[in-house]
């Protein structure tokens, strides 16, 4: 093997098991999220929660809807299960224990190469024409997406949107390459890509915004997306992927992808519609409402990305392979284990985030033009969104489980339910939320609850919980025979440990505030660190006493994560 191949094999060994793969993804997600927090702090300090950031966040809606509706459905949800069948066919010699060579990890079967290149060629043509159409229609679409904006604000948003339309082009090809790497268990480069993407935004704030103003942010997004693509292109080529133009629109794999893609794309469109609805309704509220929601949503995305998305991403290839090999028993076991592992992390972190939400917002965003009024609104929105973190995290896993089983209809139905809940609760909040304002105006701490943006956050959380319930009921039919008592036992231990931990965090937070004045940033940071770390220690201690199997699994895997071993194909 070449030196590069040996390095790639080392990264593969790190992610040999699903837990280790999820850990690797989580580490880089944490780094990307921390960079995202630095970016948000810089944005908050530079612009404040005002008209410019409202335009900036609204400008994401068209590119994000385009990418998440059409391209994620194509390049990830449909592409990966079909590619899996080319690489892991039932009865294939390499699938048997003890068979296979390391060299197989650095080559692709001819039929897999043909399938990938055919899809890339079709995607390139489609992206060109769709991007051109959206570029022309952007001003007209924004009249529907942000009806509350002024004419000048819509013009600014349109200019930002047109620059950001470059982002889905790079991210779509990057998504395909990322799935290729994941199927070969190379999660390192897939995980590194979001880090360089966020670096693009930070560099744009430092160097482009002083020259170009708000437009510099849009160019930072486009350049970050290009870096996201390049980071995964080079390792994929070194692995043996040969990208070339190949026009075979009637290839059997292509037809299968587009057949699976349609319901998935509709489902993703419905999920994106939730954010479009929030943008539409927030544009009719006081200036800065949309920025406040996005700041809070970005903060709650930290635990969601580190644990919910990381485990779901790592689980998808494994579940797809088990489904392709028709290993039903193993599929159920893998699914239940990863579900409990997600809840083991996300439930206590949600409680810590809710308890320390004011301190977190003040520490991360409280600078420059981001004043105390913005802080109060943001931490109240954050608290409402954090309530549904468990549902948001498991929805990511549940949906991938359905796709691995080639069921794209059930997630579609769940998306319809989520949009309906979001529309009705969100519209009611905008219309009636102000009637409750007198209840909170007397309390300075609760003052922020009178803003209708709180009602929009509640609508979003309820829509996620409604989707979770529907998906859970739908999955039960596929997973008959799953060890329900064992799952209930694990959840009971997690709930008890979280309850004790929450009481400890609240007590320590209160004691810190009594002893140390919270008038400086270091004092707030200390309160977060001491309370949070003490909470984690309490949680792990109680889980150890209760003999939590999730904690035992974590202890067993951690020493192995960076330990180099000879590659033994599974």
C-alpha positions as CSV (number, residue, x, y, z in Angstrom):
1,X,0.0,0.0,0.0
2,X,1.0,3.6,-0.6
3,X,1.7,5.9,2.4
4,X,-1.6,7.7,1.6
5,X,-3.4,4.4,1.6
6,X,-2.0,3.5,4.9
7,X,-3.1,6.8,6.4
8,X,-6.6,6.3,5.0
9,X,-6.6,2.8,6.5
10,X,-5.7,4.2,9.9
11,X,-8.7,6.6,9.8
12,X,-10.8,3.6,8.7
13,X,-9.6,1.7,11.8
14,X,-10.7,4.5,14.0
15,X,-14.2,4.2,12.7
16,X,-14.3,0.4,12.7
17,X,-17.4,0.1,15.0
18,X,-20.5,2.2,14.8
19,X,-19.8,3.8,18.3
20,X,-16.3,4.8,17.2
21,X,-17.5,6.1,13.9
22,X,-20.2,8.2,15.7
23,X,-17.5,9.4,18.2
24,X,-15.3,10.5,15.3
25,X,-18.2,12.3,13.6
26,X,-19.2,13.9,17.0
27,X,-15.7,15.2,17.6
28,X,-15.6,17.0,14.3
29,X,-19.2,18.1,14.7
30,X,-18.2,19.7,18.0
31,X,-15.3,21.5,16.4
32,X,-17.6,22.7,13.6
33,X,-20.2,23.7,16.1
34,X,-17.7,25.7,18.2
35,X,-16.6,27.5,15.0
36,X,-20.3,28.1,14.3
37,X,-20.7,29.7,17.7
38,X,-17.6,31.9,17.0
39,X,-19.3,32.9,13.7
40,X,-22.6,33.7,15.4
41,X,-20.9,35.7,18.1
42,X,-19.1,37.7,15.4
43,X,-22.3,38.2,13.5
44,X,-24.2,39.2,16.7
45,X,-21.5,41.7,17.7
46,X,-21.1,43.1,14.2
47,X,-24.7,43.4,13.1
48,X,-26.9,42.8,16.1
49,X,-30.4,41.2,15.8
50,X,-31.6,43.6,13.1
51,X,-32.6,44.1,9.5
52,X,-29.3,43.0,7.9
53,X,-29.2,39.6,9.7
54,X,-32.9,39.1,9.0
55,X,-32.1,39.4,5.3
56,X,-29.1,37.2,5.6
57,X,-31.0,34.4,7.3
58,X,-34.0,34.7,4.9
59,X,-31.5,34.4,2.0
60,X,-30.8,30.8,3.1
61,X,-34.3,29.7,2.5
62,X,-34.3,29.3,-1.3
63,X,-30.8,27.6,-1.6
64,X,-31.5,25.4,1.5
65,X,-34.9,24.4,0.1
66,X,-33.4,23.6,-3.2
67,X,-30.5,21.6,-1.6
68,X,-32.4,19.8,1.1
69,X,-35.5,19.0,-1.1
70,X,-33.9,17.8,-4.3
71,X,-30.3,17.2,-3.7
72,X,-30.2,15.5,-0.3
73,X,-32.9,13.2,-1.4
74,X,-30.9,12.3,-4.4
75,X,-27.3,12.3,-3.2
76,X,-27.8,10.8,0.2
77,X,-31.1,9.1,1.0
78,X,-31.6,7.4,-2.3
79,X,-28.0,7.2,-3.6
80,X,-26.5,5.4,-0.5
81,X,-28.9,2.4,-0.3
82,X,-28.6,1.8,-4.0
83,X,-24.8,2.0,-4.0
84,X,-24.8,-0.3,-1.0
85,X,-26.3,-3.0,-3.1
86,X,-23.5,-2.7,-5.6
87,X,-20.9,-3.0,-2.9
88,X,-22.5,-5.4,-0.4
89,X,-24.6,-8.0,-2.2
90,X,-26.1,-10.9,-0.2
91,X,-23.8,-13.9,-0.5
92,X,-20.9,-11.9,-1.8
93,X,-17.6,-13.5,-0.9
94,X,-16.3,-10.4,0.8
95,X,-19.2,-10.3,3.1
96,X,-18.3,-13.6,4.7
97,X,-16.3,-13.6,8.0
98,X,-12.6,-13.7,7.4
99,X,-12.7,-12.9,3.7
100,X,-11.6,-9.8,1.9
101,X,-8.4,-7.9,1.6
102,X,-7.3,-4.4,2.6
103,X,-6.9,-3.6,-1.1
104,X,-10.6,-4.0,-1.6
105,X,-11.1,-0.8,0.4
106,X,-9.2,1.1,-2.3
107,X,-11.1,0.0,-5.3
108,X,-14.7,0.1,-6.7
109,X,-16.4,-2.6,-8.8
110,X,-16.9,-1.6,-12.4
111,X,-20.7,-1.6,-12.0
112,X,-20.4,0.8,-8.9
113,X,-18.1,3.1,-10.9
114,X,-20.5,3.2,-13.8
115,X,-23.5,3.9,-11.5
116,X,-21.7,6.8,-9.7
117,X,-20.4,8.5,-12.8
118,X,-23.8,8.2,-14.5
119,X,-25.5,9.9,-11.6
120,X,-22.8,12.6,-11.4
121,X,-23.3,13.4,-15.1
122,X,-27.0,13.7,-14.8
123,X,-26.7,15.8,-11.6
124,X,-24.3,18.2,-13.3
125,X,-26.8,18.9,-16.1
126,X,-29.7,19.2,-13.7
127,X,-27.9,21.6,-11.4
128,X,-27.0,24.0,-14.2
129,X,-30.6,24.4,-15.4
130,X,-32.3,24.5,-11.9
131,X,-29.7,27.0,-10.6
132,X,-30.3,29.2,-13.6
133,X,-34.1,29.1,-13.2
134,X,-33.9,29.9,-9.4
135,X,-31.5,32.8,-10.1
136,X,-34.1,34.4,-12.4
137,X,-37.1,33.6,-10.1
138,X,-35.5,34.7,-6.8
139,X,-37.1,38.2,-6.5
140,X,-40.5,36.8,-7.2
141,X,-40.1,33.8,-4.7
142,X,-39.0,36.2,-1.9
143,X,-42.4,38.0,-2.2
144,X,-43.9,34.8,-0.8
145,X,-41.2,33.8,1.6
146,X,-40.7,37.1,3.3
147,X,-43.9,39.2,2.7
148,X,-43.2,41.4,5.7
149,X,-39.9,42.7,4.3
150,X,-39.6,46.2,2.8
151,X,-38.8,46.5,-0.9
152,X,-35.2,47.5,-0.2
153,X,-34.8,44.6,2.3
154,X,-36.1,42.1,-0.3
155,X,-33.6,43.5,-2.9
156,X,-30.8,42.9,-0.4
157,X,-32.1,39.4,0.3
158,X,-32.3,38.6,-3.4
159,X,-28.7,39.6,-4.0
160,X,-27.6,37.5,-1.1
161,X,-29.7,34.5,-2.3
162,X,-28.2,34.6,-5.8
163,X,-24.7,34.4,-4.5
164,X,-25.7,31.6,-2.1
165,X,-27.1,29.5,-5.0
166,X,-23.5,28.4,-5.7
167,X,-23.5,26.6,-2.3
168,X,-26.0,23.8,-3.2
169,X,-24.0,23.0,-6.4
170,X,-20.9,22.2,-4.4
171,X,-22.7,20.6,-1.5
172,X,-24.6,18.2,-3.7
173,X,-21.4,16.7,-5.2
174,X,-19.8,16.8,-1.8
175,X,-22.8,14.8,-0.4
176,X,-22.3,12.0,-3.0
177,X,-18.6,11.8,-2.2
178,X,-19.3,11.8,1.5
179,X,-21.6,8.8,1.2
180,X,-19.0,7.0,-0.8
181,X,-16.5,7.6,1.9
182,X,-18.9,6.6,4.6
183,X,-19.7,3.2,3.0
184,X,-16.0,2.6,3.0
185,X,-16.0,3.6,6.7
186,X,-13.9,6.8,6.1
187,X,-15.8,9.1,8.3
188,X,-12.8,11.3,9.0
189,X,-13.0,13.4,5.8
190,X,-16.8,13.5,5.8
191,X,-16.6,14.9,9.4
192,X,-13.8,17.4,8.5
193,X,-15.9,19.0,5.7
194,X,-18.3,21.0,8.0
195,X,-15.3,22.4,9.8
196,X,-13.8,24.0,6.7
197,X,-17.3,25.1,5.7
198,X,-17.7,27.1,8.9
199,X,-14.2,28.5,8.5
200,X,-15.3,30.0,5.3
201,X,-18.0,32.0,7.1
202,X,-15.5,33.2,9.8
203,X,-12.9,34.2,7.2
204,X,-15.6,36.1,5.3
205,X,-16.6,38.1,8.4
206,X,-12.9,39.0,9.1
207,X,-11.9,39.9,5.5
208,X,-14.8,40.2,3.2
209,X,-17.5,42.0,5.3
210,X,-15.3,45.0,6.0
211,X,-14.9,45.5,2.2
212,X,-18.2,44.2,0.8
213,X,-20.6,44.5,3.8
214,X,-23.4,41.9,4.2
215,X,-22.6,40.5,0.7
216,X,-19.3,39.3,2.0
217,X,-21.2,36.8,4.2
218,X,-22.9,35.3,1.1
219,X,-19.5,34.8,-0.6
220,X,-18.2,33.2,2.5
221,X,-21.0,30.6,2.3
222,X,-20.2,29.9,-1.3
223,X,-16.5,29.5,-0.7
224,X,-17.1,27.4,2.4
225,X,-19.2,25.0,0.3
226,X,-16.4,24.7,-2.3
227,X,-14.0,23.8,0.4
228,X,-16.6,21.3,1.8
229,X,-16.5,19.6,-1.7
230,X,-12.7,19.6,-2.1
231,X,-12.0,18.1,1.3
232,X,-13.9,14.9,0.2
233,X,-12.9,14.8,-3.4
234,X,-9.2,14.1,-2.9
235,X,-9.6,11.1,-0.5
236,X,-12.3,9.6,-2.7
237,X,-10.0,9.8,-5.7
238,X,-7.1,8.2,-3.7
239,X,-9.5,5.4,-2.7
240,X,-9.9,4.4,-6.3
241,X,-13.0,6.4,-7.4
242,X,-12.5,7.5,-11.0
243,X,-14.8,10.4,-11.9
244,X,-15.6,10.9,-15.5
245,X,-18.4,11.9,-17.8
246,X,-20.8,9.0,-18.5
247,X,-24.3,9.6,-19.9
248,X,-26.5,6.6,-19.1
249,X,-29.8,8.1,-17.9
250,X,-31.5,4.7,-18.3
251,X,-29.0,2.8,-16.1
252,X,-30.9,0.5,-13.7
253,X,-29.3,2.1,-10.6
254,X,-30.2,5.6,-11.8
255,X,-33.9,4.6,-12.3
256,X,-33.9,3.1,-8.8
257,X,-32.4,6.2,-7.3
258,X,-35.0,8.5,-8.9
259,X,-37.8,6.1,-7.9
260,X,-36.7,6.3,-4.2
261,X,-35.9,10.0,-4.4
262,X,-39.4,11.3,-5.2
263,X,-41.1,10.5,-1.9
264,X,-37.9,11.4,0.0
265,X,-37.6,14.7,-1.7
266,X,-41.2,15.5,-1.0
267,X,-40.6,14.6,2.7
268,X,-37.5,16.8,2.8
269,X,-39.5,19.6,1.1
270,X,-42.0,19.4,3.9
271,X,-39.3,19.6,6.5
272,X,-37.8,22.6,4.8
273,X,-41.3,24.1,4.6
274,X,-41.3,24.2,8.4
275,X,-38.4,26.7,8.3
276,X,-39.9,28.5,5.3
277,X,-43.1,28.9,7.4
278,X,-41.1,30.3,10.3
279,X,-39.3,32.7,8.0
280,X,-42.6,33.8,6.4
281,X,-44.4,34.4,9.8
282,X,-41.3,36.0,11.4
283,X,-40.9,38.5,8.6
284,X,-44.2,40.0,9.7
285,X,-43.0,40.4,13.3
286,X,-40.7,43.2,14.7
287,X,-37.3,43.6,13.1
288,X,-34.8,41.0,14.4
289,X,-37.3,38.3,15.2
290,X,-36.0,36.0,12.4
291,X,-32.4,36.6,13.5
292,X,-33.3,35.7,17.1
293,X,-34.9,32.4,16.1
294,X,-31.9,31.4,13.9
295,X,-29.4,32.3,16.7
296,X,-31.4,30.1,19.1
297,X,-31.8,27.3,16.5
298,X,-28.0,27.3,15.9
299,X,-27.3,27.0,19.6
300,X,-29.7,24.0,20.1
301,X,-28.1,22.5,17.0
302,X,-24.9,21.9,18.9
303,X,-26.1,18.9,20.9
304,X,-28.3,17.8,18.0
305,X,-25.4,17.7,15.6
306,X,-22.9,16.2,18.0
307,X,-25.0,13.3,19.2
308,X,-28.3,13.1,17.2
309,X,-26.9,13.7,13.7
310,X,-23.5,12.0,14.4
311,X,-25.0,8.7,15.5
312,X,-27.7,8.8,12.8
313,X,-25.0,9.4,10.1
314,X,-22.8,6.6,11.4
315,X,-25.8,4.2,11.7
316,X,-27.1,4.8,8.2
317,X,-24.5,2.8,6.3
318,X,-24.6,0.0,8.8
319,X,-28.4,-0.2,8.8
320,X,-28.4,-0.1,5.0
321,X,-25.9,-3.0,4.8
322,X,-27.9,-5.1,7.3
323,X,-31.1,-4.4,5.4
324,X,-29.4,-5.3,2.1
325,X,-28.2,-8.6,3.5
326,X,-31.6,-9.2,5.0
327,X,-30.2,-9.6,8.5
328,X,-33.4,-8.6,10.4
329,X,-32.4,-9.7,13.9
330,X,-29.1,-7.8,13.7
331,X,-30.9,-4.8,12.2
332,X,-33.3,-4.6,15.2
333,X,-30.4,-5.0,17.7
334,X,-28.3,-2.3,16.0
335,X,-31.3,0.1,15.8
336,X,-32.3,-0.3,19.5
337,X,-28.7,0.1,20.7
338,X,-28.1,3.3,18.7
339,X,-31.5,4.7,19.8
340,X,-30.6,4.3,23.4
341,X,-27.1,5.7,22.9
342,X,-28.6,8.8,21.4
343,X,-31.0,9.3,24.3
344,X,-28.2,8.6,26.8
345,X,-26.4,11.7,25.6
346,X,-29.2,14.0,24.3
347,X,-31.6,13.9,27.3
348,X,-29.2,15.1,30.0
349,X,-27.7,17.7,27.6
350,X,-31.2,19.0,26.8
351,X,-31.8,19.5,30.5
352,X,-28.4,21.2,31.1
353,X,-29.1,23.5,28.1
354,X,-32.6,24.5,29.4
355,X,-31.2,25.2,32.9
356,X,-28.2,27.2,31.7
357,X,-29.9,28.8,28.6
358,X,-29.6,32.4,29.7
359,X,-25.9,32.0,30.6
360,X,-25.2,30.3,27.3
361,X,-26.8,33.0,25.2
362,X,-25.1,35.7,27.2
363,X,-21.7,34.1,26.9
364,X,-21.8,33.2,23.2
365,X,-23.8,36.1,21.7
366,X,-23.8,38.9,24.2
367,X,-21.5,41.4,22.6
368,X,-21.5,44.6,20.5
369,X,-24.9,45.4,19.0
370,X,-26.5,42.3,20.5
371,X,-28.2,43.9,23.6
372,X,-30.0,42.6,26.7
373,X,-33.4,42.6,24.9
374,X,-32.0,40.4,22.2
375,X,-30.5,38.1,24.8
376,X,-33.8,37.6,26.7
377,X,-35.7,36.8,23.5
378,X,-33.0,34.4,22.3
379,X,-32.7,32.4,25.5
380,X,-36.5,32.0,25.8
381,X,-36.6,30.7,22.2
382,X,-33.7,28.4,23.0
383,X,-35.5,26.9,26.0
384,X,-38.6,26.1,23.9
385,X,-36.6,24.6,21.1
386,X,-34.5,22.5,23.5
387,X,-37.6,20.7,24.8
388,X,-37.9,18.9,21.5
389,X,-34.3,18.0,21.2
390,X,-35.0,14.3,22.0
391,X,-37.5,14.2,19.2
392,X,-35.3,16.0,16.7
393,X,-32.4,13.6,17.4
394,X,-34.5,10.4,17.1
395,X,-36.3,11.7,14.0
396,X,-32.9,11.7,12.2
397,X,-32.3,8.1,13.2
398,X,-35.9,6.9,12.5
399,X,-36.0,8.5,9.0
400,X,-32.7,6.8,8.1
401,X,-34.0,3.5,9.4
402,X,-37.0,3.8,7.1
403,X,-34.7,4.6,4.1
404,X,-32.5,1.7,4.9
405,X,-35.6,-0.5,4.7
406,X,-36.5,1.3,1.4
407,X,-39.7,2.7,2.9
408,X,-39.9,6.4,1.9
409,X,-43.7,6.8,2.3
410,X,-43.9,6.7,6.1
411,X,-41.3,9.6,6.5
412,X,-43.3,11.5,3.9
413,X,-46.5,11.2,6.0
414,X,-44.7,12.3,9.1
415,X,-43.5,15.4,7.2
416,X,-47.1,16.3,6.3
417,X,-48.1,16.0,9.9
418,X,-45.2,18.2,11.0
419,X,-46.0,20.9,8.5
420,X,-49.7,20.9,9.5
421,X,-48.9,21.3,13.2
422,X,-46.3,24.1,12.4
423,X,-48.7,26.0,10.3
424,X,-51.7,26.0,12.6
425,X,-49.8,26.6,15.9
426,X,-47.5,29.2,14.2
427,X,-50.3,31.1,12.7
428,X,-52.2,31.0,16.0
429,X,-49.1,32.3,17.8
430,X,-48.7,35.3,15.5
431,X,-52.3,36.2,15.8
432,X,-53.1,35.5,19.5
433,X,-49.7,35.4,21.4
434,X,-49.8,39.1,22.2
435,X,-53.0,38.5,24.2
436,X,-50.8,36.8,26.8
437,X,-48.3,39.7,27.0
438,X,-49.8,41.3,30.2
439,X,-49.1,38.1,32.1
440,X,-45.4,38.6,31.7
441,X,-44.8,42.3,31.5
442,X,-44.4,42.7,35.3
443,X,-41.5,40.3,35.4
444,X,-38.3,41.5,33.7
445,X,-36.9,37.9,33.4
446,X,-40.1,36.7,31.7
447,X,-40.5,39.8,29.6
448,X,-39.2,38.1,26.5
449,X,-42.1,35.6,26.6
450,X,-44.5,38.2,25.3
451,X,-42.9,38.2,21.8
452,X,-44.8,36.0,19.2
453,X,-41.4,34.6,18.2
454,X,-41.7,32.4,21.3
455,X,-45.0,31.0,19.9
456,X,-43.2,30.2,16.6
457,X,-40.5,28.3,18.5
458,X,-43.3,26.4,20.3
459,X,-44.9,25.6,16.9
460,X,-41.6,24.2,15.6
461,X,-41.0,22.1,18.7
462,X,-44.5,20.6,18.7
463,X,-44.2,19.8,15.0
464,X,-41.0,17.8,15.7
465,X,-42.7,15.9,18.6
466,X,-45.7,15.1,16.4
467,X,-43.3,13.7,13.7
468,X,-41.5,11.6,16.3
469,X,-44.7,10.0,17.6
470,X,-45.8,9.1,14.1
471,X,-42.4,7.7,13.0
472,X,-42.2,5.7,16.3
473,X,-45.6,4.0,15.7
474,X,-44.7,3.4,12.0
475,X,-41.3,1.7,12.9
476,X,-42.9,-0.7,15.4
477,X,-44.4,-2.6,12.5
478,X,-41.0,-3.3,11.1
479,X,-39.3,-4.0,14.4
480,X,-41.7,-6.6,15.9
481,X,-39.6,-8.7,18.2
482,X,-37.4,-5.9,19.3
483,X,-36.4,-6.1,23.0
484,X,-38.9,-3.5,24.4
485,X,-38.3,-4.3,28.1
486,X,-34.6,-3.8,27.7
487,X,-35.2,-0.4,26.0
488,X,-37.6,0.7,28.8
489,X,-35.0,-0.4,31.4
490,X,-32.3,1.8,29.7
491,X,-34.7,4.7,29.4
492,X,-35.7,4.5,33.1
493,X,-32.1,4.6,34.2
494,X,-31.4,7.6,31.9
495,X,-34.5,9.4,33.2
496,X,-33.6,8.9,36.9
497,X,-30.0,9.9,36.4
498,X,-31.1,13.0,34.4
499,X,-33.6,14.0,37.2
500,X,-30.9,13.9,39.9
501,X,-28.4,15.6,37.6
502,X,-30.9,18.5,36.8
503,X,-31.4,19.2,40.5
504,X,-27.6,19.3,41.0
505,X,-27.0,21.7,38.1
506,X,-29.8,24.0,39.3
507,X,-28.4,24.1,42.8
508,X,-24.8,24.7,41.8
509,X,-25.9,27.4,39.3
510,X,-27.9,29.2,42.1
511,X,-25.0,28.9,44.6
512,X,-22.5,30.3,42.1
513,X,-24.7,33.3,41.4
514,X,-25.0,34.0,45.1
515,X,-21.3,33.8,45.8
516,X,-19.9,35.3,42.6
517,X,-21.4,38.4,41.0
518,X,-22.4,37.7,37.4
519,X,-21.4,41.1,36.1
520,X,-18.4,39.9,34.0
521,X,-18.1,37.5,31.1
522,X,-15.5,35.2,33.0
523,X,-18.0,34.9,35.9
524,X,-20.8,33.7,33.5
525,X,-18.3,31.4,31.8
526,X,-17.3,29.9,35.2
527,X,-21.0,29.4,36.1
528,X,-21.6,27.5,32.9
529,X,-18.4,25.4,33.2
530,X,-18.7,24.5,36.9
531,X,-22.5,23.8,36.8
532,X,-22.3,21.9,33.5
533,X,-19.2,19.8,34.4
534,X,-20.7,19.0,37.8
535,X,-23.9,17.9,36.1
536,X,-22.1,15.6,33.7
537,X,-20.1,14.1,36.6
538,X,-23.3,13.5,38.6
539,X,-25.1,12.0,35.6
540,X,-22.2,9.6,34.9
541,X,-21.9,8.6,38.5
542,X,-25.6,7.8,38.8
543,X,-25.5,5.8,35.5
544,X,-22.5,3.9,36.9
545,X,-24.4,3.0,40.1
546,X,-27.4,2.0,37.9
547,X,-25.1,-0.1,35.7
548,X,-26.2,1.6,32.5
549,X,-25.3,-0.5,29.5
550,X,-24.8,2.7,27.4
551,X,-22.2,3.9,29.8
552,X,-20.5,0.5,29.8
553,X,-20.4,0.5,26.0
554,X,-18.9,4.0,26.1
555,X,-16.2,2.9,28.6
556,X,-15.3,-0.1,26.4
557,X,-15.0,1.9,23.2
558,X,-13.1,5.0,24.3
559,X,-9.7,3.3,24.9
560,X,-10.0,1.7,21.4
561,X,-10.8,4.8,19.4
562,X,-7.2,5.8,18.7
563,X,-5.6,2.4,19.1
564,X,-4.2,1.1,15.8
565,X,-5.0,-2.5,14.9
566,X,-4.5,-4.7,12.0
567,X,-7.5,-4.4,9.7
568,X,-9.8,-7.3,10.0
569,X,-12.8,-7.0,7.6
570,X,-16.1,-7.8,9.1
